[in-house]
């Protein structure tokens, strides 16, 4: 262990030696920033000499201080108090760039470095990870602190040549980027995964309520004055909102007060900023609070489904706490898919829908299952296992075909294809009179007939009252053997055509209808979708 520590310290000193030989700023400036509470990484960032120090976890304030004692003539052989003995944290990054000070309350076992903490969360959640991206959210007080230190440095060293030559905004690495450079190499090794733009996202959310609230109260704004009034009245509304936001498990939105602080800081000129904010910023007695959360972008499994029952809805259908039908396509497919992927939930999307009493036959209806925050991405073999499990169910309600893991671009393809698709049906109908051969012929020779349909009465309670034009591309009709008034009607229509209403006319709301064409009453008894003509996972 002693050999390992000595090697790490030697690496840190080597980094400082190389920096000193190249473009390291005057040591008295480094010494001064150390004395005002800036951590070693913030010092190197702000002085434009960060270099490879970002990934060296052993580069500590004590190593830097020892280096200064050896190289800075102004403190050689004398005592130096730039390293305070108190428990304060960096006055700039509030401890964010000192990974040994990180603590994560959601982990049972304490870790001494942030990479181990992240790996612990990923492992605890059971994620399968091949690559990952890292998202970092910082409290705005860190940006204010960095600005305060830079303005302080300008006041202190503005007349020195090194400052005039070196201090350019584009040369300064941000706290976020420094943190990534510090932790990513170790994190890649521990997780055996590559950092990049992967679908698996690790989010680090840092908050510091005390420092953020103090900064908020200093800003000259109506929001700030209202907050002070609320505090005097015993109700700190911004604090309560901030705490609620910090406690939110999603941590996807920065709080309203943080958003206000960032916007206000952008609009304040340097002179006003110096009058409002202490230069240099004061040290803090506790670090930022860190929350680690993981999320995988949705994945999609697509295919085609066949619905073989007339008592199964497409989605879960409940009216007045009572389920309609025996099951739903959404539940049967979704539950089997989610079980293998171990996701938080799923959403079912299909290219159109059929009524609960309508079967979906033929090649099936295209669908996508959008899986949310899955712990593992299924292999081709596992996807086939899902298909086999659904198709071998004792209750032959639903079958699936061509199940595949697909990219999110297929979502657009399905939506575009849904609007253009044609659908074929087989309808068992009854007519009030027996049809003559001429009636059958007239229906069968009909091609590309335009009809007008008002929103059907049966769906008026949930759909807007509109008038739609639709095309009946072709029809064929045949008599059911052994009966005089029953017929099987085959037809191909434009997407969105209401077939039931096309048969019986819906009290004249669909025109023409089969009943109107034949000049008699027509009723539909059963309906099946026999094909959805769409270039989607055929």
PLY file of the C-alpha trace (Angstrom):
ply
format ascii 1.0
element vertex 538
property float x
property float y
property float z
element edge 537
property int vertex1
property int vertex2
end_header
0.00 0.00 0.00
2.87 2.36 0.90
4.48 1.68 -2.47
1.21 2.46 -4.24
0.77 5.76 -2.38
4.38 6.75 -3.07
3.93 5.99 -6.76
0.72 8.05 -6.93
2.37 10.99 -5.19
5.36 10.76 -7.52
2.96 10.92 -10.48
1.31 14.03 -9.04
4.66 15.73 -8.45
5.76 14.83 -11.96
2.69 16.59 -13.34
3.53 19.73 -11.37
7.16 19.59 -12.49
6.13 19.40 -16.14
3.69 22.29 -15.67
6.43 24.38 -14.02
8.77 23.73 -16.93
6.19 24.79 -19.51
3.60 27.47 -18.85
3.02 27.31 -15.14
2.08 30.77 -13.82
4.15 32.42 -11.09
4.22 30.30 -7.96
3.21 33.21 -5.76
-0.14 33.30 -7.60
-0.61 29.58 -7.05
0.31 30.00 -3.39
-2.14 32.87 -3.00
-5.08 30.98 -4.51
-4.30 28.06 -2.24
-4.42 30.39 0.74
-7.88 31.73 -0.15
-9.36 28.26 -0.19
-9.22 27.16 -3.83
-8.52 23.45 -4.36
-5.57 22.29 -6.41
-7.67 21.43 -9.47
-9.49 24.75 -9.51
-6.14 26.55 -9.14
-4.70 24.72 -12.12
-7.88 25.28 -14.13
-8.06 29.00 -13.41
-4.37 29.51 -14.15
-4.59 27.71 -17.47
-2.15 24.97 -16.49
-4.51 22.11 -15.87
-3.17 19.68 -18.49
-3.05 16.01 -17.41
-3.66 16.95 -13.76
-7.36 16.43 -14.40
-7.06 12.64 -14.36
-4.60 12.36 -11.47
-6.60 11.62 -8.32
-3.45 11.76 -6.16
-2.87 15.44 -6.96
-3.91 16.98 -3.63
-3.50 20.30 -1.89
-0.79 18.86 0.37
1.22 17.68 -2.66
0.89 21.11 -4.24
1.84 22.80 -0.97
4.92 20.61 -0.65
5.83 21.47 -4.23
5.51 25.18 -3.48
7.72 24.94 -0.41
10.45 23.45 -2.55
10.16 25.81 -5.51
8.79 29.14 -4.24
11.63 31.30 -2.94
9.21 33.46 -0.99
8.33 30.63 1.42
11.46 28.49 1.41
12.67 27.74 4.89
9.75 29.60 6.47
6.35 28.69 7.77
3.33 28.86 5.51
-0.29 28.85 6.56
-1.86 28.48 3.12
-3.03 25.02 4.10
-5.67 25.65 6.71
-6.32 23.08 9.38
-10.08 23.58 9.30
-12.59 21.36 7.54
-13.54 23.85 4.84
-14.04 22.88 1.21
-12.93 24.52 -2.00
-14.21 28.08 -2.22
-14.76 27.64 -5.96
-16.07 24.13 -6.72
-17.38 23.44 -3.17
-15.61 20.08 -3.12
-16.87 18.77 -6.47
-13.33 18.29 -7.83
-12.08 16.56 -4.70
-13.46 13.04 -5.19
-12.30 11.75 -1.82
-14.86 14.05 -0.16
-17.84 12.71 -2.08
-20.50 10.87 -0.15
-23.63 9.26 -1.46
-26.41 8.67 1.03
-28.22 6.18 -1.21
-25.39 3.64 -0.96
-25.12 1.25 1.97
-21.34 0.93 1.68
-19.28 4.14 1.79
-16.84 4.77 -1.05
-13.77 6.96 -1.09
-13.87 7.93 -4.76
-16.67 8.98 -7.05
-16.00 6.29 -9.66
-16.58 3.56 -7.08
-19.76 5.31 -5.99
-21.09 5.38 -9.54
-20.13 1.76 -10.17
-21.89 0.84 -6.94
-25.13 2.50 -8.04
-25.00 0.86 -11.49
-24.32 -2.52 -9.94
-27.04 -2.11 -7.33
-29.59 -1.29 -10.03
-28.50 -4.30 -12.10
-27.75 -2.47 -15.35
-26.00 -4.19 -18.23
-23.64 -1.51 -19.58
-21.47 -1.54 -22.71
-21.14 2.21 -23.12
-22.36 5.24 -21.22
-22.63 9.00 -21.28
-22.09 11.25 -18.29
-24.39 14.16 -17.45
-23.45 16.64 -14.74
-25.66 19.26 -13.11
-23.99 21.85 -10.88
-25.50 24.54 -8.65
-25.15 28.06 -10.10
-23.19 29.19 -7.06
-20.15 27.38 -8.53
-20.33 29.55 -11.65
-20.65 32.62 -9.42
-17.65 31.50 -7.33
-15.52 30.98 -10.42
-16.41 34.42 -11.71
-15.66 35.92 -8.29
-12.20 34.29 -8.17
-11.33 35.43 -11.67
-12.36 39.00 -10.90
-10.36 38.80 -7.67
-7.34 37.56 -9.63
-7.77 40.45 -12.05
-7.72 42.90 -9.14
-4.73 41.15 -7.57
-2.61 40.27 -10.58
-4.11 42.33 -13.40
-0.96 44.41 -13.89
1.38 41.42 -14.10
2.43 40.33 -17.57
1.70 36.63 -17.07
-1.92 37.44 -16.28
-2.36 39.66 -19.32
-0.84 37.03 -21.59
-2.44 33.89 -20.21
-5.88 34.66 -18.87
-8.22 33.92 -21.78
-11.68 32.44 -21.16
-11.22 29.78 -23.84
-8.20 28.38 -22.02
-10.11 27.56 -18.85
-11.54 24.09 -18.46
-14.98 24.11 -16.85
-15.71 22.30 -13.60
-17.94 19.86 -15.52
-15.23 19.02 -18.03
-12.59 18.75 -15.31
-14.80 16.34 -13.40
-15.30 14.20 -16.49
-11.57 14.10 -17.17
-10.95 13.15 -13.57
-13.39 10.29 -13.25
-13.96 8.83 -16.73
-10.71 6.81 -17.10
-11.26 5.05 -13.77
-14.98 4.66 -14.41
-14.34 3.01 -17.78
-12.07 0.45 -16.09
-14.40 -0.25 -13.19
-17.48 -0.65 -15.38
-15.64 -2.24 -18.31
-17.51 0.15 -20.58
-16.65 3.01 -22.91
-17.63 6.62 -22.34
-19.32 8.37 -25.25
-22.81 9.16 -26.46
-24.31 5.89 -25.33
-27.98 5.35 -24.58
-27.14 4.59 -20.95
-26.84 7.88 -19.06
-25.30 8.46 -15.67
-26.41 11.74 -14.14
-24.60 13.45 -11.30
-26.71 16.14 -9.66
-24.86 18.39 -7.24
-26.71 20.78 -4.94
-25.64 23.09 -2.15
-28.72 24.58 -0.54
-26.95 26.92 1.90
-24.63 28.51 -0.64
-27.31 28.70 -3.34
-29.84 30.32 -1.01
-27.29 32.87 0.18
-26.41 33.77 -3.40
-30.09 33.97 -4.29
-30.69 36.45 -1.49
-27.88 38.74 -2.70
-29.18 39.17 -6.22
-31.03 42.46 -6.93
-34.40 41.33 -8.19
-38.07 41.35 -7.37
-37.81 37.61 -6.75
-35.07 38.23 -4.21
-37.03 40.93 -2.37
-40.11 38.70 -2.30
-38.00 35.91 -0.85
-36.68 38.15 1.92
-40.22 39.20 2.76
-41.29 35.57 2.90
-38.41 34.76 5.22
-39.42 37.55 7.61
-42.96 36.17 7.53
-41.64 32.73 8.42
-42.03 31.12 5.01
-38.98 30.72 2.77
-40.78 29.77 -0.43
-37.69 29.54 -2.60
-36.00 27.27 -0.06
-39.04 25.02 0.10
-39.23 24.83 -3.66
-35.52 24.08 -3.88
-35.79 21.32 -1.31
-38.74 19.79 -3.10
-36.78 19.89 -6.31
-33.71 18.36 -4.69
-35.85 15.56 -3.25
-37.38 14.82 -6.63
-36.11 11.42 -7.67
-35.99 12.36 -11.35
-33.62 15.31 -10.95
-34.27 16.13 -14.60
-35.07 19.79 -14.18
-32.96 22.42 -12.52
-34.94 24.22 -9.85
-36.76 27.45 -10.53
-34.40 29.33 -8.22
-31.31 27.92 -9.98
-32.72 28.94 -13.34
-33.35 32.43 -11.99
-29.78 32.68 -10.60
-28.16 31.65 -13.89
-30.26 34.13 -15.86
-29.59 36.95 -13.41
-25.84 36.34 -13.31
-25.67 36.54 -17.10
-27.22 40.01 -16.99
-24.98 41.46 -14.25
-21.88 43.40 -15.35
-18.58 42.86 -13.58
-18.67 46.10 -11.60
-22.12 45.37 -10.17
-21.09 41.77 -9.52
-18.10 42.92 -7.45
-20.36 45.14 -5.37
-22.75 42.27 -4.64
-20.52 39.22 -4.23
-17.62 38.74 -1.86
-14.19 38.61 -3.54
-12.67 36.09 -3.16
-15.62 33.83 -2.31
-15.72 32.52 1.22
-14.91 28.96 2.16
-17.75 26.61 3.00
-17.88 24.13 5.83
-19.66 21.38 3.92
-19.45 20.11 0.34
-22.14 19.79 -2.28
-24.72 17.07 -1.87
-24.48 14.51 -4.65
-27.26 12.41 -6.10
-26.38 9.71 -8.61
-29.09 8.51 -10.96
-29.00 6.20 -13.97
-31.30 6.08 -16.94
-31.26 4.27 -20.25
-32.91 5.86 -23.27
-35.97 3.94 -24.50
-35.40 0.91 -26.67
-37.92 -0.41 -29.16
-39.06 -3.91 -30.03
-41.27 -4.09 -33.08
-43.22 -6.67 -35.00
-46.74 -7.56 -36.06
-49.48 -8.97 -33.91
-52.49 -11.13 -34.66
-55.52 -10.91 -32.39
-57.48 -14.16 -32.49
-60.20 -13.39 -29.95
-63.29 -11.21 -30.22
-63.10 -10.40 -26.53
-59.61 -8.87 -26.31
-59.03 -5.14 -26.62
-55.88 -3.60 -28.07
-55.12 -1.60 -24.91
-56.29 -2.13 -21.35
-59.94 -0.99 -21.31
-61.59 -0.25 -17.98
-64.95 1.48 -17.52
-66.22 2.33 -14.02
-63.55 0.09 -12.47
-64.68 -2.87 -14.59
-62.44 -4.46 -17.17
-63.85 -4.77 -20.66
-62.78 -8.01 -22.27
-60.63 -10.88 -21.06
-57.24 -9.27 -21.74
-55.48 -6.77 -23.99
-52.84 -7.00 -26.70
-50.86 -4.30 -24.92
-50.64 -6.28 -21.67
-49.91 -9.66 -23.24
-47.06 -8.40 -25.40
-45.79 -5.69 -23.04
-45.51 -7.86 -19.94
-43.56 -10.56 -21.75
-41.16 -8.04 -23.28
-40.63 -6.08 -20.08
-39.92 -9.21 -18.05
-36.84 -10.07 -20.12
-35.59 -6.48 -20.47
-36.24 -5.61 -16.81
-37.53 -2.15 -17.62
-39.35 0.37 -15.45
-42.32 0.30 -17.78
-43.38 0.14 -21.40
-45.61 1.91 -23.89
-47.48 0.13 -26.66
-47.80 1.78 -30.08
-49.63 0.28 -33.04
-50.38 1.31 -36.61
-54.10 1.89 -36.00
-56.42 -0.22 -33.91
-59.35 -2.59 -34.19
-62.44 -2.76 -31.99
-62.52 -5.29 -29.18
-64.90 -7.56 -31.17
-62.77 -7.43 -34.33
-60.06 -10.00 -34.99
-56.70 -9.04 -36.51
-55.67 -11.79 -38.94
-53.47 -12.19 -42.01
-49.95 -10.81 -41.69
-50.85 -8.91 -38.54
-50.84 -5.27 -37.46
-47.49 -3.43 -37.08
-46.62 -2.42 -33.52
-43.80 -1.09 -31.38
-43.17 -1.63 -27.69
-41.27 1.30 -26.22
-39.35 0.03 -23.19
-38.37 2.53 -20.52
-35.08 2.42 -18.62
-34.31 -1.23 -19.26
-31.61 -2.92 -17.20
-30.52 -5.15 -20.09
-30.85 -4.97 -23.85
-32.17 -8.28 -25.18
-30.11 -10.35 -27.57
-31.52 -11.74 -30.81
-32.01 -15.08 -29.07
-33.89 -13.45 -26.17
-36.17 -11.60 -28.59
-36.98 -14.92 -30.23
-37.71 -16.35 -26.78
-40.22 -13.54 -26.19
-41.97 -14.38 -29.45
-42.03 -18.08 -28.64
-43.39 -17.45 -25.15
-46.27 -15.31 -26.43
-47.13 -17.71 -29.24
-47.08 -20.80 -27.00
-49.43 -19.33 -24.39
-52.30 -21.63 -23.41
-54.79 -18.85 -24.10
-54.56 -18.28 -27.82
-55.57 -14.65 -27.64
-52.58 -13.06 -29.38
-49.71 -14.14 -31.60
-46.73 -12.11 -32.79
-44.59 -12.24 -35.92
-41.15 -10.94 -36.91
-40.33 -9.63 -33.43
-37.11 -7.57 -33.62
-35.08 -5.06 -31.66
-35.27 -1.90 -33.77
-33.90 1.63 -33.71
-36.01 4.67 -32.85
-35.99 5.72 -36.52
-38.58 3.01 -37.20
-41.02 5.01 -35.05
-41.12 7.66 -37.80
-41.50 4.99 -40.46
-44.49 3.50 -38.68
-46.20 6.86 -38.20
-45.67 7.83 -41.85
-46.80 4.42 -43.11
-49.87 4.46 -40.88
-51.29 7.49 -42.71
-50.76 5.95 -46.16
-51.62 2.31 -45.54
-54.46 0.32 -47.02
-56.38 -2.25 -45.00
-58.29 -5.31 -46.06
-61.30 -6.71 -44.23
-63.66 -9.66 -44.26
-67.13 -8.81 -42.95
-70.05 -11.15 -42.33
-73.14 -9.12 -43.20
-76.90 -9.62 -43.24
-79.29 -7.96 -45.68
-83.02 -7.53 -45.34
-83.55 -9.16 -48.74
-81.82 -11.82 -50.71
-79.38 -10.30 -53.17
-79.63 -10.99 -56.88
-76.65 -11.79 -59.10
-76.81 -8.23 -60.40
-76.40 -6.89 -56.83
-73.35 -9.06 -56.27
-71.89 -7.98 -59.62
-72.42 -4.25 -58.97
-70.57 -4.47 -55.66
-67.69 -6.52 -57.06
-66.99 -4.15 -59.97
-66.77 -1.10 -57.70
-63.27 0.45 -57.75
-61.86 3.45 -55.85
-65.25 4.70 -54.74
-65.18 7.83 -52.57
-67.43 7.90 -49.53
-68.10 10.60 -46.94
-68.26 9.67 -43.28
-69.27 11.81 -40.37
-67.84 10.78 -37.00
-69.84 7.67 -36.04
-72.45 8.00 -33.33
-70.76 5.24 -31.31
-67.54 7.28 -30.90
-68.94 10.82 -30.78
-68.42 10.91 -27.02
-64.64 10.73 -27.48
-63.94 12.08 -30.96
-64.55 15.42 -32.65
-67.56 15.68 -34.94
-65.81 15.79 -38.31
-66.62 14.84 -41.89
-64.04 12.64 -43.61
-63.65 11.49 -47.19
-62.36 7.95 -47.61
-61.71 5.62 -50.55
-63.09 2.09 -50.96
-60.46 0.61 -53.33
-62.27 -2.62 -54.17
-64.95 -5.02 -52.90
-65.92 -8.64 -53.43
-69.03 -10.30 -52.05
-70.07 -13.92 -51.85
-73.14 -15.68 -50.51
-72.74 -17.77 -47.36
-73.61 -21.31 -48.35
-76.87 -22.61 -46.89
-78.36 -19.19 -46.12
-80.41 -16.70 -48.06
-79.57 -13.35 -46.45
-75.99 -13.79 -45.18
-72.96 -12.72 -47.20
-69.19 -12.45 -46.81
-67.93 -9.05 -47.90
-64.23 -8.61 -48.69
-62.98 -5.08 -49.16
-59.84 -2.97 -49.29
-60.07 0.60 -47.99
-58.07 3.68 -47.20
-56.74 3.91 -43.65
-59.25 5.44 -41.26
-62.39 4.09 -42.90
-65.15 3.07 -40.48
-66.17 -0.33 -41.88
-69.16 -1.00 -39.63
-70.70 2.33 -40.57
-69.93 1.76 -44.25
-72.08 -1.36 -44.07
-75.15 -0.10 -42.20
-74.90 3.63 -43.02
-74.99 4.93 -39.41
-78.41 6.59 -39.90
-77.20 8.30 -43.06
-73.97 9.62 -41.55
-71.92 7.49 -44.00
-72.82 7.88 -47.67
-72.93 5.88 -49.78
-73.10 2.72 -47.71
-73.64 -0.93 -48.60
-77.27 -0.55 -47.52
-77.72 2.51 -49.74
-76.03 0.84 -52.72
-78.27 -2.22 -52.41
-81.40 -0.29 -51.53
-82.09 -2.39 -48.44
-81.18 -2.67 -44.82
-77.67 -4.08 -44.20
-76.12 -5.05 -40.87
-72.65 -6.21 -39.99
-72.43 -9.29 -37.77
-68.70 -9.98 -37.60
-65.59 -8.20 -38.81
-61.98 -9.28 -39.28
-58.98 -7.27 -40.43
-57.24 -9.57 -42.91
-54.29 -7.41 -43.97
-52.56 -4.16 -43.14
-50.63 -3.20 -46.26
-47.60 -1.44 -44.87
-43.86 -1.84 -45.40
-43.06 -2.53 -41.77
-41.42 -5.73 -40.47
-43.20 -7.88 -43.03
0 1
1 2
2 3
3 4
4 5
5 6
6 7
7 8
8 9
9 10
10 11
11 12
12 13
13 14
14 15
15 16
16 17
17 18
18 19
19 20
20 21
21 22
22 23
23 24
24 25
25 26
26 27
27 28
28 29
29 30
30 31
31 32
32 33
33 34
34 35
35 36
36 37
37 38
38 39
39 40
40 41
41 42
42 43
43 44
44 45
45 46
46 47
47 48
48 49
49 50
50 51
51 52
52 53
53 54
54 55
55 56
56 57
57 58
58 59
59 60
60 61
61 62
62 63
63 64
64 65
65 66
66 67
67 68
68 69
69 70
70 71
71 72
72 73
73 74
74 75
75 76
76 77
77 78
78 79
79 80
80 81
81 82
82 83
83 84
84 85
85 86
86 87
87 88
88 89
89 90
90 91
91 92
92 93
93 94
94 95
95 96
96 97
97 98
98 99
99 100
100 101
101 102
102 103
103 104
104 105
105 106
106 107
107 108
108 109
109 110
110 111
111 112
112 113
113 114
114 115
115 116
116 117
117 118
118 119
119 120
120 121
121 122
122 123
123 124
124 125
125 126
126 127
127 128
128 129
129 130
130 131
131 132
132 133
133 134
134 135
135 136
136 137
137 138
138 139
139 140
140 141
141 142
142 143
143 144
144 145
145 146
146 147
147 148
148 149
149 150
150 151
151 152
152 153
153 154
154 155
155 156
156 157
157 158
158 159
159 160
160 161
161 162
162 163
163 164
164 165
165 166
166 167
167 168
168 169
169 170
170 171
171 172
172 173
173 174
174 175
175 176
176 177
177 178
178 179
179 180
180 181
181 182
182 183
183 184
184 185
185 186
186 187
187 188
188 189
189 190
190 191
191 192
192 193
193 194
194 195
195 196
196 197
197 198
198 199
199 200
200 201
201 202
202 203
203 204
204 205
205 206
206 207
207 208
208 209
209 210
210 211
211 212
212 213
213 214
214 215
215 216
216 217
217 218
218 219
219 220
220 221
221 222
222 223
223 224
224 225
225 226
226 227
227 228
228 229
229 230
230 231
231 232
232 233
233 234
234 235
235 236
236 237
237 238
238 239
239 240
240 241
241 242
242 243
243 244
244 245
245 246
246 247
247 248
248 249
249 250
250 251
251 252
252 253
253 254
254 255
255 256
256 257
257 258
258 259
259 260
260 261
261 262
262 263
263 264
264 265
265 266
266 267
267 268
268 269
269 270
270 271
271 272
272 273
273 274
274 275
275 276
276 277
277 278
278 279
279 280
280 281
281 282
282 283
283 284
284 285
285 286
286 287
287 288
288 289
289 290
290 291
291 292
292 293
293 294
294 295
295 296
296 297
297 298
298 299
299 300
300 301
301 302
302 303
303 304
304 305
305 306
306 307
307 308
308 309
309 310
310 311
311 312
312 313
313 314
314 315
315 316
316 317
317 318
318 319
319 320
320 321
321 322
322 323
323 324
324 325
325 326
326 327
327 328
328 329
329 330
330 331
331 332
332 333
333 334
334 335
335 336
336 337
337 338
338 339
339 340
340 341
341 342
342 343
343 344
344 345
345 346
346 347
347 348
348 349
349 350
350 351
351 352
352 353
353 354
354 355
355 356
356 357
357 358
358 359
359 360
360 361
361 362
362 363
363 364
364 365
365 366
366 367
367 368
368 369
369 370
370 371
371 372
372 373
373 374
374 375
375 376
376 377
377 378
378 379
379 380
380 381
381 382
382 383
383 384
384 385
385 386
386 387
387 388
388 389
389 390
390 391
391 392
392 393
393 394
394 395
395 396
396 397
397 398
398 399
399 400
400 401
401 402
402 403
403 404
404 405
405 406
406 407
407 408
408 409
409 410
410 411
411 412
412 413
413 414
414 415
415 416
416 417
417 418
418 419
419 420
420 421
421 422
422 423
423 424
424 425
425 426
426 427
427 428
428 429
429 430
430 431
431 432
432 433
433 434
434 435
435 436
436 437
437 438
438 439
439 440
440 441
441 442
442 443
443 444
444 445
445 446
446 447
447 448
448 449
449 450
450 451
451 452
452 453
453 454
454 455
455 456
456 457
457 458
458 459
459 460
460 461
461 462
462 463
463 464
464 465
465 466
466 467
467 468
468 469
469 470
470 471
471 472
472 473
473 474
474 475
475 476
476 477
477 478
478 479
479 480
480 481
481 482
482 483
483 484
484 485
485 486
486 487
487 488
488 489
489 490
490 491
491 492
492 493
493 494
494 495
495 496
496 497
497 498
498 499
499 500
500 501
501 502
502 503
503 504
504 505
505 506
506 507
507 508
508 509
509 510
510 511
511 512
512 513
513 514
514 515
515 516
516 517
517 518
518 519
519 520
520 521
521 522
522 523
523 524
524 525
525 526
526 527
527 528
528 529
529 530
530 531
531 532
532 533
533 534
534 535
535 536
536 537
